[in-house]
Structure formats: structure tokens, C-alpha cells
């Protein structure tokens, strides 16, 4: 009888409270930083998802970049493929996996010459998407008029 009463008490207490997990936000752009160990220069660069960019001898292709809503504990991650291009032009995959902005030492690209790590994921960038041309004038610049001597004039320009 005690068991039935305990079961009834549990059922009457209501459902268990389980914290809801926030959905991740899929982003269009991954923001990286790269270190050239030879020159000591750090470069920040944005890469669109499924676009490949070259950083030194490395080609970086992010496949997915996720963040959490601003109300949640931040966890920024990217699934990335990194290839190394040799002097002969051959390409070798040196990394495939997840990188985390809050733990740059965990699965960062640690190459003999280059280090690459994730900074952030974002929806847009100042860099134009790969399917759009770079911003510029829409009309071609017209050629400057050429002064052609008419009949009877002497061309003394040299």
C-alpha cells in the first residue's frame, strides 16, 4: 500500500522540470584569425560557408558554423576542412573536424608555419559572397577623347 501511495504522490507532484536546450543558430560566415609564424603577422579573415580561401599554403573550407542565442551561454563552433598545398601543387588534407572559439587550443590548426583558429560565426561580412562580384562602378569608364588633327592642321605634339 505504501508503494501505491508513493506512486500517487509522484504523479500528483507534476511533471519533472527539465531545462530546455536552446536551438543553435546556423551562420553564413566563419571569422578566423591566422598566424604566419615566419613573419609574425596575424591576419583576420572571413570565409563564407562552403567557400574555400587560401591562407599561405593552407586552404580553409568551413562547412558549418554555429552559435547559440545571445540569452544562452555562448558556444561558437565550426566544422572545417583544411588542406595544405605543396610547392608541386599537390593538395593534402591535414585537418577535418570541429573548432571552438571558446577553446582555441582544442582542435586549432597547428601547422609548422601557420596557426589558424576560429574567432566567431556571423550572418554577414564586409567581404562579398563568392557568387557576387566585388563592389565597384557599374558602368565602364569611358575612354578619354583623343585630339585628332583636322585637315590643314599640323600635329606638332612630338
N, C-alpha and C positions, 0 to 999 in steps of 0.2 A: 504494500500500500504506500509505503514511503517513496518507492520509485515512481509511482504514478503521480504522486503529489509533486515530486521534484520536476518531473517532465512537464506537468501542467504549469508549474511556476516558471520554467524556462520559456515555454511557449507564450505565456502571458506577458513576459517581460518585454517582448517586442523583438524585432529583428536586430541582428548584430550590426553594429556600426562599422563599416569598412571605408577607409578613406578612398575617395575617387582618384584615379590616376588621370592626370591631365593628358590630353592628346598632344602629340608632338606636332610642330609646325614644320612643314617641308618648305625649304627656301630655294630660291633660284640661283643664288650666288654664294660661293665659299670664299672667304677672305683669308689669305695665307700671309705668312712672313717667311722670307728665306734669307739665309746667311751664306755668303760666299766666304769661306774660310781663308782663301788666298788674299783677297783684298780687304777683308773685314767689313764689307759693306752689307747692310741689312736692307732688304727690299720688301715692301708690302705690295701685294698684288691680288686682284680679284679674278676669280675664274667662275664662269657660268657652269651649271651642271651639264655634264656630258661634253664639255668643251675641253680641248687639250691645249695647254700652254707650255712653253719651254722656259725653264729656269736653268741657265747654264747648260749642262749636259743632261738635265733631267726633264722629262715630260710628265706633267701632272694632269690627271683627269679625274675630277670629282664626279661621283655617280649619285650621291645623295647627301644632303646637308640639312640637319635637323636642329631645331631649338625648341624650348618649351615656352609657354605663355609667360609674360612678364610677372604674373602673380605667383608663379611656381619657382622652385629652386632651379637656377639655370644649369642646363646641361647641353652644351653645344657639341655636336659630333658630325663628322663627315666620313663617308665611305669613299676611299680614294685609291686610284691605281697610279703607281709611279714607275716610269720606265727610264732606263739610262741609255743614252745614245753614245756609241763608241766613236772613235776617230774614223773607223772604217765605215760608219753609217749603220751598223747593226744595232738593233734595239733589244734590250733585255729587261724583263720585268723584275724590279728589285723590291717592290712593296705592293701588296694588296691588302687593305684592311681598314679598320676604323681608327680615326684620330679624334682626340678630345681636347677642346680648347682649355678646359679647366685642369687638365693633366698633360701638359705639352711633352713631358718626358716619356709618357706612356704612348707607345706606337708613333713617335715622331720619326721623321725621316732623318736618319743619322748616317750621312754619306761621308766618304773621305774628304770631299771638297765642299759639299753643300749640306746644310741643315734646312729642313722645311717643317713648319708647324702651323696648325690651324689657329686663327685668331677669332673668327666669328662666322656666322651664317647670316645672310641678309636677303631681302626680297629684290633689291635693285642695286645698281652700281653706276658710277660715273663712266665706266667703260661700256661702250656699246655692245649689245649682244652679238654673238658671232654671225647671225643671219641678217644683220643690218650693217650698211656701210657706215664708216666713220662720219661724224657730222662735218659738214663743210658747205661751201657755196653750192647752191643748186644749179646755177647757170654757169656755163664755162666763161672764163674771162675772154672777152673779145680781143682779137689782135689789135695792136696799135696801128693807126693809119700810117701808111708809107707815103712819103712825099715823092711823087713821080714827076720828073720834069716834063713839061709840055713841049710841043714843037717850038723850036726857036729859042728855048731857054738852054743855057749851058749849065751842066752839072759840075760844079766846082767843089763838091764835098770831098773829093780825095780819091 
